Amino acid sequence: MSALVTGTAERERPPARKQASGRTSATSAHADPTKAMPGDAAPGLRGTRRLVAVATVLAAMALVVLDAAIANVALPTIAQALHVTPAMSVLVITAYQTGLVMALLACAGLGESLGYRRVFTAGVAVFAGASALCALSPSLSWLVAARFLQGLGGAAVMALGVALLRFTVPRRQMSAAISWNALAVALSSAAGPAIGAAVLSVASWPWLFAVNLPLGVVVLFASRALPRVAGTNRPLDMRSVALNAGAFASLVMGAELLSRHPLQAAARLAFAAVLFVALIRREAPKDSPLIPLDLLRRGAFRISVLASVLCFSGVAAGMVALPFYLQHGLGQSAWETGLHMTPWPLTVAVAAPLAGRLSNRISTAWLCAAGGVLLAIGLGTAALWPLHGDVAKLMPMTMLAGLGFGLFNVPNNRTMFLSAPRERSAAAGGMQGTARLMGQTAGALIMTLLFAMTSVDAAPRIGLAIAALLTLTAGLVSTLHFNAEPDAPGIEERSRRRISGP
């Protein structure tokens, strides 16, 4: 590996020289392939190093997703082992999602400043170390704290993973790269329940987190093959970072307190709103703001972000509801629960490459709308269909949901990334991850509120019904692309024309 990387490695490039206006000059940007504008034909890495770099990014993404999938299916077991209520056990998910959403935009900004590879690798190291702490946690409080630290490390992986792929593969393969990423995520989600159930059948729950360590070591070793994208050396505005972290933390904590302490929740949500306003006002005048207001002004990017939040809210609520529905409502064991949940992500894995090919030919609006409708039908029938103890009837419903998610997610992410300039890939990745994690956190919080307000038998089916409504809304929002993005394959070309002129 070392010889391979050394033989083909690119030297760290100094940041492009700035003009008086503070923007990168056209000459220096075109002279440096790793700093090319969206219209440039940047070749990415070559040969074996490209394969190793792609595999490294996908493995790191799989590491982060696998851990979340394992934790989802293990919630009932963790609740029983640590003698806590189902509502309290969901904190294991919420803490992880909170750490992620608080740090995503900061990690994106840090990657632009220090270099993508350096921050990405540091995130993998933090994630692996926190996994060891999770395995050693003696109580729910310790486990929640370790999961929060895991989220901080995972944020660097999520924010910079696809951005690194954009500098690894040629532009013509970017749609395929997004499909590969979706495939890796889906296969990890598919393997997670089965791995979690298998581990729980022979060992205690701490081993669910210990399985991350070998893959983490491999990713750290292989990360030397990743492209050296030069940082700008622009200092990170720590006041903005603090505002960002405080706003998202207050938002999550306020939502979590809604059912138990409504007055405290209202105060935290109001405080979150104040912090968000202060953050936006502070960042608005900047050319490269921490919260990517420059990208959110683009119609296609903005619509994709909103649709992503809605879709992932529904998917997360469904993925948390299903284990409780299967175990408490249908009497399945942890192992059987894992097996019955596996068809959903496996169908996503089959649909993702298909969606990648279709996204080059069919408008994002059509694909995402169709995906949202299929997701809603799958989740809605799972909530309402009378199974009468026949669990096998649930599998076609979850497979339909998986097909819908695959058709939605790949073109939606493709639109989000290709509507952003290449030099803002980290910001696009941070915003994509933030949208995904905001949705996932909202889905977990919805289930927390349902468990607190209703019985453990009723909450999962209500959650599945709410998930169906959210995913249907995501599909409807995606139809706005008909106005914002009439020609899906031409997004990046239109971006180039806006930047470089006719």
C-alpha positions as CSV (number, residue, x, y, z in Angstrom):
1,M,0.0,0.0,0.0
2,S,2.8,2.4,1.0
3,A,4.7,1.9,-2.3
4,L,1.5,2.3,-4.3
5,V,0.6,5.5,-2.7
6,T,4.1,6.9,-2.8
7,G,4.5,6.1,-6.4
8,T,1.4,8.0,-7.5
9,A,0.9,10.6,-4.7
10,E,0.3,14.2,-5.5
11,R,2.2,16.8,-3.5
12,E,0.2,19.1,-1.3
13,R,-0.6,22.2,-3.3
14,P,-0.5,25.6,-1.8
15,P,-3.7,27.5,-1.7
16,A,-4.5,29.4,-4.8
17,R,-3.4,33.0,-4.8
18,K,-6.2,35.4,-4.0
19,Q,-7.1,38.6,-5.9
20,A,-7.8,41.8,-4.1
21,S,-11.5,41.0,-4.0
22,G,-10.9,37.9,-2.0
23,R,-11.9,35.5,-4.7
24,T,-9.7,32.9,-6.4
25,S,-8.3,34.1,-9.7
26,A,-9.4,32.2,-12.8
27,T,-5.8,31.6,-13.9
28,S,-4.7,29.9,-10.7
29,A,-7.9,27.9,-10.4
30,H,-7.4,26.4,-13.8
31,A,-3.8,25.8,-13.3
32,D,-4.5,23.5,-10.3
33,P,-6.6,20.5,-11.1
34,T,-7.7,20.0,-7.5
35,K,-9.0,23.6,-7.4
36,A,-10.7,23.5,-10.7
37,M,-14.0,25.1,-11.3
38,P,-17.1,23.0,-12.1
39,G,-16.5,23.4,-15.9
40,D,-13.0,22.0,-15.9
41,A,-12.3,18.5,-17.0
42,A,-10.4,17.4,-13.8
43,P,-9.3,13.8,-14.2
44,G,-9.1,12.9,-10.5
45,L,-6.7,10.2,-9.4
46,R,-5.5,7.5,-11.7
47,G,-5.0,3.7,-11.7
48,T,-4.9,1.7,-8.6
49,R,-4.8,4.7,-6.3
50,R,-8.2,5.8,-7.5
51,L,-9.6,2.4,-6.7
52,V,-8.0,2.4,-3.2
53,A,-9.2,6.0,-2.6
54,V,-12.8,5.2,-3.6
55,A,-12.8,2.0,-1.5
56,T,-11.5,4.0,1.5
57,V,-14.2,6.6,1.3
58,L,-16.9,3.9,0.9
59,A,-15.5,1.9,3.8
60,A,-15.5,4.9,6.1
61,M,-19.1,5.7,5.1
62,A,-20.0,2.0,5.7
63,L,-18.4,2.2,9.1
64,V,-20.5,5.2,10.2
65,V,-23.8,3.8,8.8
66,L,-23.2,0.2,10.1
67,D,-22.9,1.5,13.6
68,A,-26.2,3.3,13.4
69,A,-27.9,0.3,11.9
70,I,-26.6,-2.0,14.6
71,A,-27.7,0.4,17.3
72,N,-31.2,0.7,15.9
73,V,-32.0,-3.0,16.0
74,A,-30.4,-3.3,19.5
75,L,-32.5,-0.7,21.2
76,P,-34.9,-3.1,22.9
77,T,-32.0,-5.3,24.1
78,I,-30.0,-2.2,25.4
79,A,-33.1,-0.9,27.2
80,Q,-33.6,-4.3,29.0
81,A,-29.9,-4.8,29.8
82,L,-29.4,-1.2,31.2
83,H,-32.9,-1.3,33.0
84,V,-34.2,1.8,31.2
85,T,-37.5,2.6,29.4
86,P,-37.8,2.3,25.6
87,A,-38.1,6.1,25.4
88,M,-34.8,6.5,27.3
89,S,-33.1,3.9,25.1
90,V,-33.8,6.1,22.0
91,L,-31.2,8.5,23.5
92,V,-28.6,6.2,22.2
93,I,-29.7,7.2,18.7
94,T,-30.5,10.8,19.5
95,A,-27.0,11.5,21.1
96,Y,-25.2,10.2,18.0
97,Q,-27.4,12.2,15.6
98,T,-26.9,15.3,17.8
99,G,-23.2,15.0,17.7
100,L,-23.3,14.6,13.9
101,V,-25.6,17.5,13.2
102,M,-23.7,19.9,15.5
103,A,-20.4,19.2,13.9
104,L,-21.2,18.6,10.2
105,L,-20.9,22.2,9.0
106,A,-17.9,22.9,11.2
107,C,-16.1,19.8,9.8
108,A,-16.9,21.0,6.3
109,G,-15.4,24.4,7.0
110,L,-12.4,22.8,8.7
111,G,-11.9,20.6,5.7
112,E,-11.8,23.6,3.4
113,S,-9.3,25.2,5.6
114,L,-6.9,22.4,6.5
115,G,-7.5,20.0,3.6
116,Y,-10.1,17.3,3.1
117,R,-7.9,14.3,3.7
118,R,-6.5,15.5,7.0
119,V,-9.9,16.3,8.6
120,F,-11.5,13.1,7.1
121,T,-8.8,10.9,8.6
122,A,-9.0,12.6,12.0
123,G,-12.7,12.0,12.0
124,V,-12.2,8.3,11.4
125,A,-9.7,8.1,14.3
126,V,-12.2,9.9,16.7
127,F,-15.0,7.6,15.6
128,A,-13.0,4.4,16.2
129,G,-11.8,5.6,19.6
130,A,-15.4,6.5,20.6
131,S,-16.5,3.0,19.5
132,A,-14.1,1.5,22.1
133,L,-15.6,3.8,24.7
134,C,-19.1,2.7,23.8
135,A,-18.1,-0.9,24.3
136,L,-16.7,-0.1,27.7
137,S,-19.7,2.0,28.9
138,P,-21.1,0.8,32.3
139,S,-24.4,2.7,32.1
140,L,-26.7,4.5,29.8
141,S,-25.2,7.9,30.7
142,W,-21.7,6.8,29.7
143,L,-23.0,5.1,26.5
144,V,-24.9,8.3,25.5
145,A,-21.8,10.4,26.0
146,A,-19.6,8.0,24.0
147,R,-22.2,8.0,21.2
148,F,-22.1,11.8,21.1
149,L,-18.3,11.6,20.7
150,Q,-18.9,9.0,17.9
151,G,-21.1,11.5,16.2
152,L,-18.5,14.2,16.2
153,G,-16.0,11.9,14.5
154,G,-18.6,10.6,12.1
155,A,-19.4,14.2,11.1
156,A,-16.0,14.6,9.4
157,V,-16.6,11.4,7.4
158,M,-20.1,12.4,6.3
159,A,-19.2,16.0,5.5
160,L,-16.1,15.2,3.4
161,G,-16.7,11.7,2.0
162,V,-18.5,12.6,-1.2
163,A,-16.4,15.8,-1.6
164,L,-13.3,13.6,-1.7
165,L,-15.0,11.4,-4.3
166,R,-15.5,14.5,-6.4
167,F,-11.7,15.0,-6.5
168,T,-11.0,11.3,-6.9
169,V,-13.0,10.4,-10.0
170,P,-13.5,12.2,-13.4
171,R,-16.5,14.5,-13.7
172,R,-18.2,12.1,-16.0
173,Q,-18.2,9.4,-13.3
174,M,-19.6,11.6,-10.5
175,S,-23.1,10.3,-10.8
176,A,-21.8,6.8,-10.7
177,A,-19.7,7.7,-7.6
178,I,-22.8,9.0,-5.8
179,S,-24.5,5.7,-6.7
180,W,-21.5,3.7,-5.3
181,N,-21.8,5.7,-2.1
182,A,-25.6,5.0,-1.9
183,L,-24.9,1.4,-2.5
184,A,-22.3,1.2,0.3
185,V,-24.7,2.9,2.7
186,A,-27.5,0.6,1.7
187,L,-25.5,-2.6,2.0
188,S,-24.2,-1.4,5.4
189,S,-27.8,-0.7,6.5
190,A,-28.8,-4.2,5.2
191,A,-25.9,-5.9,7.0
192,G,-26.4,-3.9,10.3
193,P,-29.6,-5.6,11.5
194,A,-28.3,-9.0,10.7
195,I,-24.8,-8.4,12.2
196,G,-26.5,-6.8,15.3
197,A,-28.8,-9.8,15.7
198,A,-26.0,-12.3,15.2
199,V,-23.8,-10.6,17.8
200,L,-26.7,-10.4,20.3
201,S,-27.4,-14.1,19.8
202,V,-23.9,-15.0,21.0
203,A,-22.6,-12.0,23.1
204,S,-23.7,-9.0,25.1
205,W,-24.5,-5.6,23.6
206,P,-21.0,-4.0,24.1
207,W,-19.7,-6.2,21.3
208,L,-22.1,-4.4,18.9
209,F,-19.7,-1.4,19.1
210,A,-16.4,-3.3,19.3
211,V,-17.0,-4.7,15.8
212,N,-16.2,-1.2,14.5
213,L,-12.6,-1.3,15.5
214,P,-11.0,-3.6,12.9
215,L,-12.6,-1.7,10.0
216,G,-11.6,1.6,11.5
217,V,-7.9,0.5,11.6
218,V,-8.1,-0.6,8.0
219,V,-9.6,2.7,6.9
220,L,-7.0,4.7,8.7
221,F,-4.2,2.8,7.1
222,A,-5.7,3.1,3.6
223,S,-6.5,6.8,3.9
224,R,-3.0,7.7,2.6
225,A,-4.4,7.0,-0.9
226,L,-7.0,9.8,-0.7
227,P,-6.4,12.9,-2.8
228,R,-4.5,15.8,-1.3
229,V,-6.9,18.6,-1.7
230,A,-5.1,21.7,-0.6
231,G,-6.7,23.7,2.2
232,T,-7.3,27.5,1.9
233,N,-5.7,28.1,5.3
234,R,-8.6,30.4,6.0
235,P,-9.1,30.4,9.8
236,L,-12.4,29.0,11.1
237,D,-14.6,31.5,12.7
238,M,-14.9,29.9,16.1
239,R,-17.7,32.2,17.2
240,S,-19.8,31.0,14.2
241,V,-18.8,27.4,15.1
242,A,-20.1,28.0,18.6
243,L,-23.3,29.5,17.4
244,N,-23.9,26.6,15.0
245,A,-23.3,24.0,17.7
246,G,-25.4,25.8,20.3
247,A,-28.3,26.3,17.9
248,F,-28.4,22.6,16.8
249,A,-27.9,21.4,20.4
250,S,-30.7,23.6,21.7
251,L,-33.0,22.6,18.8
252,V,-32.5,18.9,19.6
253,M,-32.8,19.2,23.3
254,G,-35.9,21.4,23.0
255,A,-37.6,18.9,20.8
256,E,-36.8,16.1,23.1
257,L,-38.3,17.9,26.1
258,L,-41.6,18.7,24.4
259,S,-43.6,15.8,25.9
260,R,-42.2,16.1,29.4
261,H,-41.4,19.7,30.1
262,P,-43.1,21.9,27.5
263,L,-42.1,25.2,29.1
264,Q,-38.4,24.3,29.2
265,A,-38.7,23.0,25.6
266,A,-40.2,26.3,24.4
267,A,-37.4,28.2,26.0
268,R,-34.7,26.0,24.4
269,L,-36.4,26.2,21.0
270,A,-36.6,30.0,21.3
271,F,-32.9,30.1,22.2
272,A,-32.1,27.9,19.2
273,A,-34.0,30.4,17.0
274,V,-32.1,33.3,18.4
275,L,-28.8,31.5,17.8
276,F,-29.7,30.6,14.2
277,V,-30.6,34.2,13.5
278,A,-27.3,35.4,14.9
279,L,-25.4,32.8,12.9
280,I,-27.1,33.7,9.7
281,R,-26.5,37.4,10.2
282,R,-22.8,36.8,11.0
283,E,-22.2,34.5,8.0
284,A,-24.4,36.2,5.3
285,P,-21.7,38.7,4.1
286,K,-19.0,36.0,3.7
287,D,-18.0,34.6,0.3
288,S,-17.7,31.1,1.9
289,P,-20.0,31.0,4.9
290,L,-20.0,28.2,7.5
291,I,-23.7,27.7,6.9
292,P,-23.8,27.6,3.1
293,L,-26.2,30.4,2.3
294,D,-24.5,30.9,-1.1
295,L,-25.6,27.4,-2.0
296,L,-29.1,27.6,-0.5
297,R,-29.8,30.6,-2.8
298,R,-29.7,28.1,-5.7
299,G,-33.2,26.8,-6.3
300,A,-32.2,23.2,-7.1
301,F,-29.9,22.9,-4.0
302,R,-32.5,24.4,-1.7
303,I,-35.3,22.1,-2.9
304,S,-33.1,19.1,-2.6
305,V,-32.2,20.0,1.0
306,L,-35.8,20.4,2.1
307,A,-36.9,17.2,0.4
308,S,-34.0,15.4,2.0
309,V,-35.0,16.5,5.5
310,L,-38.6,15.4,5.0
311,C,-37.6,12.0,3.5
312,F,-35.0,11.1,6.2
313,S,-37.4,12.1,8.9
314,G,-39.9,9.5,7.6
315,V,-37.2,6.9,7.0
316,A,-35.7,7.3,10.5
317,A,-39.1,7.1,12.2
318,G,-39.8,3.9,10.2
319,M,-36.5,2.3,11.0
320,V,-36.9,3.0,14.8
321,A,-40.6,1.9,14.8
322,L,-40.0,-1.4,13.0
323,P,-37.9,-3.2,15.6
324,F,-40.4,-2.4,18.3
325,Y,-43.3,-3.3,16.1
326,L,-41.7,-6.7,15.2
327,Q,-40.7,-7.5,18.8
328,H,-43.5,-6.1,20.9
329,G,-46.4,-6.2,18.4
330,L,-45.5,-9.4,16.5
331,G,-43.6,-11.3,19.1
332,Q,-40.3,-11.7,17.1
333,S,-36.9,-12.3,18.7
334,A,-33.9,-10.0,18.1
335,W,-32.5,-12.4,15.5
336,E,-35.9,-12.6,13.7
337,T,-36.3,-8.9,13.8
338,G,-32.9,-8.4,12.1
339,L,-33.8,-10.8,9.4
340,H,-37.2,-9.2,8.7
341,M,-35.6,-5.7,8.5
342,T,-32.9,-6.7,6.1
343,P,-35.0,-6.7,2.9
344,W,-35.5,-2.9,3.1
345,P,-31.8,-1.9,2.8
346,L,-31.1,-4.7,0.4
347,T,-33.8,-3.4,-1.9
348,V,-32.1,0.1,-1.6
349,A,-28.8,-1.5,-2.6
350,V,-30.5,-2.9,-5.8
351,A,-32.3,0.3,-6.6
352,A,-29.4,2.7,-6.1
353,P,-27.3,1.8,-9.2
354,L,-30.5,1.8,-11.2
355,A,-31.4,5.2,-9.9
356,G,-27.9,6.4,-10.8
357,R,-28.3,5.4,-14.4
358,L,-31.8,6.8,-14.6
359,S,-30.7,10.2,-13.1
360,N,-28.6,10.8,-16.3
361,R,-31.7,10.4,-18.4
362,I,-34.8,11.4,-16.3
363,S,-35.5,14.6,-14.4
364,T,-34.8,14.6,-10.7
365,A,-38.4,15.8,-10.2
366,W,-39.9,12.6,-11.7
367,L,-37.5,10.2,-10.0
368,C,-37.8,11.8,-6.5
369,A,-41.6,12.1,-6.7
370,A,-41.9,8.5,-7.7
371,G,-39.6,7.4,-4.9
372,G,-41.5,9.4,-2.3
373,V,-44.8,7.9,-3.4
374,L,-43.4,4.4,-3.2
375,L,-41.9,5.0,0.2
376,A,-45.2,6.3,1.5
377,I,-47.1,3.3,0.1
378,G,-44.7,0.9,1.7
379,L,-44.7,2.6,5.1
380,G,-48.4,3.3,5.1
381,T,-49.4,-0.3,4.3
382,A,-47.0,-1.5,7.0
383,A,-48.8,0.7,9.5
384,L,-52.4,-0.1,8.5
385,W,-52.4,-3.6,7.0
386,P,-53.8,-6.3,9.3
387,L,-51.1,-8.9,9.5
388,H,-52.8,-11.2,12.0
389,G,-49.4,-12.5,13.1
390,D,-48.2,-13.3,9.6
391,V,-44.9,-11.4,9.6
392,A,-44.1,-12.5,6.0
393,K,-46.7,-10.1,4.7
394,L,-44.6,-7.2,6.1
395,M,-41.6,-8.0,3.8
396,P,-43.1,-6.8,0.5
397,M,-44.1,-3.5,2.2
398,T,-40.6,-2.9,3.5
399,M,-39.1,-3.8,0.1
400,L,-41.4,-1.3,-1.6
401,A,-40.2,1.3,0.9
402,G,-36.6,0.4,0.0
403,L,-37.3,0.7,-3.7
404,G,-38.8,4.1,-3.2
405,F,-35.9,5.3,-1.0
406,G,-33.3,4.2,-3.6
407,L,-35.2,6.0,-6.4
408,F,-35.4,9.2,-4.2
409,N,-32.0,9.4,-2.6
410,V,-29.5,9.0,-5.4
411,P,-31.0,11.7,-7.8
412,N,-31.7,14.0,-4.9
413,N,-28.1,13.8,-3.7
414,R,-26.8,14.1,-7.3
415,T,-28.8,17.3,-7.8
416,M,-27.5,18.7,-4.5
417,F,-23.8,18.1,-5.3
418,L,-23.8,19.0,-9.0
419,S,-25.7,22.3,-8.3
420,A,-22.7,23.4,-6.1
421,P,-19.4,24.7,-7.5
422,R,-16.6,22.2,-7.2
423,E,-14.6,24.3,-4.8
424,R,-17.6,24.3,-2.5
425,S,-17.9,20.5,-2.4
426,A,-17.1,20.3,1.3
427,A,-19.9,22.8,2.1
428,A,-22.3,20.9,-0.1
429,G,-21.3,17.7,1.7
430,G,-21.8,19.3,5.1
431,M,-25.2,20.6,4.1
432,Q,-26.2,17.3,2.6
433,G,-25.2,15.6,5.9
434,T,-26.9,18.2,8.0
435,A,-30.2,17.7,6.1
436,R,-29.9,14.0,6.4
437,L,-29.1,14.2,10.1
438,M,-31.7,16.8,10.9
439,G,-34.3,14.4,9.3
440,Q,-32.9,11.4,11.1
441,T,-32.9,13.2,14.4
442,A,-36.4,14.4,13.9
443,G,-37.5,10.9,13.1
444,A,-35.9,9.6,16.3
445,L,-37.5,12.4,18.3
446,I,-40.9,11.7,16.8
447,M,-40.6,8.1,18.1
448,T,-39.4,9.3,21.5
449,L,-42.5,11.5,21.8
450,L,-44.8,8.7,20.7
451,F,-43.3,6.2,23.2
452,A,-43.7,8.8,25.9
453,M,-47.4,9.6,25.1
454,T,-48.7,6.2,24.0
455,S,-48.1,2.5,24.7
456,V,-45.1,0.6,23.3
457,D,-47.6,-1.5,21.3
458,A,-49.4,1.5,19.7
459,A,-46.4,3.8,19.1
460,P,-44.7,1.9,16.3
461,R,-47.7,1.7,14.0
462,I,-48.5,5.4,14.6
463,G,-44.9,6.2,13.8
464,L,-45.1,4.2,10.6
465,A,-48.2,6.2,9.5
466,I,-46.5,9.5,10.3
467,A,-43.4,8.3,8.4
468,A,-45.6,7.6,5.3
469,L,-47.0,11.2,5.4
470,L,-43.5,12.7,5.7
471,T,-42.1,10.7,2.7
472,L,-45.1,11.5,0.6
473,T,-44.5,15.2,1.3
474,A,-40.9,14.8,0.3
475,G,-41.9,13.5,-3.0
476,L,-44.4,16.3,-3.6
477,V,-41.7,18.9,-2.6
478,S,-39.4,17.3,-5.2
479,T,-41.9,18.2,-8.0
480,L,-40.7,21.8,-7.5
481,H,-37.6,20.8,-9.5
482,F,-39.8,21.0,-12.6
483,N,-39.4,24.8,-12.3
484,A,-35.9,25.0,-10.6
485,E,-34.3,22.2,-12.7
486,P,-36.0,21.5,-16.1
487,D,-33.1,19.5,-17.4
488,A,-31.5,17.2,-14.7
489,P,-28.5,16.1,-16.7
490,G,-27.6,19.7,-17.4
491,I,-27.3,21.0,-13.8
492,E,-23.5,21.1,-13.6
493,E,-23.2,22.7,-17.1
494,R,-25.7,25.4,-16.1
495,S,-23.6,26.0,-12.9
496,R,-20.5,26.4,-15.0
497,R,-22.2,29.0,-17.2
498,R,-23.4,31.0,-14.2
499,I,-19.9,31.0,-12.8
500,S,-17.7,31.5,-15.9
501,G,-20.1,33.4,-18.1
502,P,-21.1,32.6,-21.7
